[in-house]
Amino acid sequence: MTISKEERERFERQARSLREIETDSPGTPEQRQRMLELVNYLRVGDGFEPLTEEDEEEFPELGFFRRAQALGIARIRRKGT
């Protein structure tokens, strides 16, 4: 599949923007609680059961990140670097 020049430029702009805000910080407990509340609001609106705090360890992204760390392929980035 061929990617057009315009698509590649759009992707590169998105990647630059994401790098500016990327962080490895898990956030404060308060931030995680607010995120859980937002996710549950959306889940319930879509007819799914709300998540609990115990479910936090089950988020796929966290599992992917931990697997990448275990394989030595996760980069540790600090905000502003």
C-alpha positions as CSV (number, residue, x, y, z in Angstrom):
1,M,0.0,0.0,0.0
2,T,1.4,3.4,-1.0
3,I,1.2,6.3,1.4
4,S,0.7,9.7,-0.3
5,K,3.0,12.6,0.5
6,E,0.1,14.5,2.1
7,E,-0.7,11.5,4.4
8,R,2.9,11.2,5.4
9,E,3.1,14.9,6.2
10,R,-0.1,14.8,8.2
11,F,1.2,11.8,10.2
12,E,4.5,13.6,10.8
13,R,2.6,16.6,12.2
14,Q,0.6,14.4,14.4
15,A,3.7,12.6,15.7
16,R,5.4,15.9,16.5
17,S,2.4,17.1,18.4
18,L,2.1,13.9,20.4
19,R,5.9,14.0,21.2
20,E,5.4,17.5,22.8
21,I,2.9,16.1,25.3
22,E,4.2,12.6,25.7
23,T,5.0,11.5,29.3
24,D,5.6,8.3,31.1
25,S,4.0,9.7,34.3
26,P,1.1,7.5,35.5
27,G,-0.5,10.7,36.9
28,T,-1.6,11.5,40.4
29,P,-4.3,9.4,42.1
30,E,-6.7,12.3,41.6
31,Q,-6.0,12.4,37.9
32,R,-6.4,8.7,37.5
33,Q,-9.7,8.9,39.5
34,R,-11.0,11.7,37.1
35,M,-10.0,9.6,34.1
36,L,-11.8,6.6,35.5
37,E,-14.9,8.7,36.0
38,L,-14.7,9.9,32.4
39,V,-14.2,6.4,31.1
40,N,-17.1,5.1,33.1
41,Y,-19.4,7.8,32.0
42,L,-18.6,6.8,28.4
43,R,-18.8,3.1,29.1
44,V,-22.2,3.4,30.8
45,G,-23.5,5.6,28.0
46,D,-22.5,2.8,25.5
47,G,-24.2,0.1,27.6
48,F,-21.1,-1.4,29.3
49,E,-20.4,-2.1,32.9
50,P,-18.3,0.6,34.7
51,L,-14.7,-0.2,35.5
52,T,-13.5,-0.3,39.1
53,E,-10.2,0.9,40.5
54,E,-9.1,-2.7,40.7
55,D,-9.6,-2.9,36.9
56,E,-6.9,-0.3,36.4
57,E,-4.2,-2.9,36.1
58,E,-6.2,-4.5,33.3
59,F,-6.0,-1.6,30.8
60,P,-4.5,-3.0,27.6
61,E,-2.2,0.0,27.2
62,L,-0.6,-0.7,30.6
63,G,0.0,-4.3,29.7
64,F,1.5,-3.3,26.4
65,F,3.8,-0.9,28.1
66,R,4.9,-3.3,30.7
67,R,5.6,-5.9,28.1
68,A,7.7,-3.4,26.1
69,Q,9.6,-2.6,29.3
70,A,10.3,-6.3,30.0
71,L,11.6,-6.7,26.4
72,G,13.8,-3.6,26.8
73,I,12.1,-1.7,24.0
74,A,10.2,1.0,26.0
75,R,12.0,4.3,25.9
76,I,11.9,6.3,29.1
77,R,11.1,9.9,28.1
78,R,10.9,12.8,30.4
79,K,8.7,15.8,29.6
80,G,10.8,18.4,27.8
81,T,13.5,16.0,26.5
